Each structure stands twice: as structure tokens, then as C-alpha cells.
Amino acid sequence: MQLSPFKLERFFAKYEFNTEFLLCSSDCESVSIADLLAMEEGAAGKFQNVWLGYTESLGSPTLRKEISGMYSTTQPEDVLVFTGANEAIYLFMMAALKENDHIIVHAPHYQALSEVAKGIGCMVSPWRAREENAWGLDMDELRHLMRPSTKAIIVNLPHNPTGYLMPRSDFDDLNKFVQENGLLLFSDEVYRESEYDLADRLPAAVDYGPHAVSLGVTSKTYGLAGLRIGWIATKNRDLYSKISSLKDYTTICNSAPSEFLAELAMRNRTKLAERNLQIIKNNLTVMDEFFARNSSLFTWHRPKAGSMGFPKLLTGDIETFCDDLVKKAGVLLLPGSMYDETNNHFRLGLGRKNLPQAVERLEDYLSTSSIYNRKK
Ligand SMILES: Cc1ncc(COP(=O)(O)O)c(C=O)c1O
């Protein structure tokens, strides 16, 4: 199997640990192990006694029980735990797809959501988010993308990088469509529980039936990327068993300390999510003001959920802009070309506490740059 380089990961590898302001991170502000342990009395002592042998391949039963409680209809045996969400994506594709199968993928997207399928030899059709429709997806377009060889539809809601959230009625229709056509729905829900308005939260795909797989992770909404704990929830027993048996060839089982900490985090996930949502909401106010002040330079659609937005630069070339900005001002933005988007968009991260300082630095840069310093 041939996999092309993961553009976004290669980009971050260059800048993530040597740049002062990461203004394009997808994850929320993290905490220390000490902060997490302090969320429950007695947790620090228990953590000292975590046994460092191999762990259960499917994930510890108590962690799976905690995760299954996030959904309406699942049992612990419907949950399979991985080292991050990325391992789950990889193994889902390996288990569900074969050469010449066709899949339809919400686009633009996190590259793994199509790249692994391409590596297997599948045909991939993008189901395009339309900026003119506030990054919405059109169900009629989906119907036109169908082929006899279509096996799966892959969506990411809330969406990386636009923060789009589908209306409930469309998500109901999508699930019905997948069921009626005998397909699989892989629903990447790693930004779930970060909706700005609770009324917008979609049901998890797994709760619609065995045609669906829901993907979750501790990294994003809960800000615990360093745990590297992700999971799928599905009632599709055949698929579950295929994926779990492939895991023997990747990580076999998860890190014992991470499973302990992930279970603690999932028990306290509402508190972790609320804290990060507060950071995002404060940052959104800063960004609304910034975009209002700089409306001749940028356009953007305010996201509905998650820790990202996808504004557009109206002057110059986005790659040159990002490159110059990081070199001169130490502020990292992610050009849309990392998602194969060529319309001058860039990813803006909303989940980090230092966003106001980063935006100040960005505005200083704009005011001193001859290209961007125009009368507003
Ligand atoms: C949509 C989406 N899915 C999956 C992942 C992978 O998550 P993790 O890095 O925690 O494995 C990411 C990470 O950025 C993502 O944005």
C-alpha cells in the first residue's frame, strides 16, 4: 500500500515546536497530569498503582463503559479503543474497503479520511462543503456522487476545518440514505460536544443503527491530545470484529497510564469541555472584532462548533502570507492548500488561551506590511 505524505502533519512537523504562537491548532488548550488527577479525590494515589503490563486489546472494560455512556444506545461491547483517532481511521478503512471500491468523502477534509482509502486502491469522490452555503453539504449532490461500487460515506461533523454542523434533519436524511443504499457511514465526531449552542448538537451516528461508525477522541474537545486515546463506537458486529483483529498488527493494545487518565477524563468530560468552550467563546469575540476591523482583507463564516474556522485572505497569496507571517511575527496559520483547497483560505485555531496575544501580533504584522497595510 502506498500512502502519500500527510501534508498537514508535515507542515506541523516543521513549525509546531519552534513557533511562539500556534494560531491554527485544531485541539483545545490542554492540562497537566496533575490538573487532571486533581479532578477526583484519590486519583493521584490510584495513578501511582497503575500496572504497566499489556492492557486488554479492545480497551479496558471500565474505559469502554465510560465511553459507551456518551451515546444513547451503546453498550461497552460496541466500543473499541485505539491509540488516537488516526489509528481508528486507518483500521476502519483497512477493514471495510478493498481495491476498486468507491467512497464519498466530506471535503475539504483531514487527509487521513481519504488517503488510506486511496492507498488501498479505492476511488474517492469529494462531497464538497460550499462556502456560499456557509460551508454546507447538499444532499442532492450526494445522490449524484453515488456509483454502483460505492461502499461508504465519510463525514466529519463538527467539521475540520470550517466548524460546520449539519442541520439535524439533513443528518437524519443522510443516515436514512446510507441505510437504504446498504452503505457504511463513517462519522468522524472528534469535535462533538463542542457545539456553541447545545441545541445544535447532532445525535451520534452510532445511535442511528449498525450502518454507522462514530469516531471519538480525547484530543480535541477535551484538550487531551497527549493521551493518544481514541475510539470507535459501532453496532456493526462484523466490522467491529474485523477492525479489532487488524489492531493486532498496529498497536495491539493501548498505553495503561493513558487508559487510566482517559477514563478519569471521560468521567469529567463535561467540565473539561465547558472549560474549553469558554476559551473558544472568548476567542470568537476577539476574532469577530478582528474580522470587523479587517473586513477589506478577510472574509469568514463564523463556525457553529469546534475549535477552528476557515477564513479567506482577499489580498495576495495565502501560502506566501503564512510563510512570511511565521518568519516575521512567529504566528502560525495553516494555508488551505494543506487540504488541497486553492481558494486562499486558511485554518484558524480557536481553542488556545493565548489567541488574543497571537492576534495582537498578527495585527502588528498587518500594520507594518506594505501589502496589507491599506486604509480600511
Ligand atoms: C477530523 C479529524 N479526525 C481525526 C483526527 C485525528 O485525531 P488524533 O490526532 O487525536 O488521532 C483529527 C486530528 O486533527 C481530526 O481533525
The ligand as an ORCA input file, in Angstrom:
! r2SCAN-3c Opt
* xyz 0 1
  C     -11.226     15.420     11.772
  C     -10.121     14.718     12.493
  N     -10.170     13.395     12.627
  C      -9.203     12.719     13.253
  C      -8.106     13.364     13.790
  C      -7.032     12.575     14.468
  O      -7.032     12.767     15.846
  P      -5.786     12.304     16.719
  O      -4.645     13.173     16.315
  O      -6.147     12.556     18.112
  O      -5.521     10.873     16.406
  C      -8.007     14.744     13.667
  C      -6.836     15.485     14.185
  O      -6.568     16.612     13.841
  C      -9.048     15.447     13.005
  O      -9.033     16.781     12.884
*
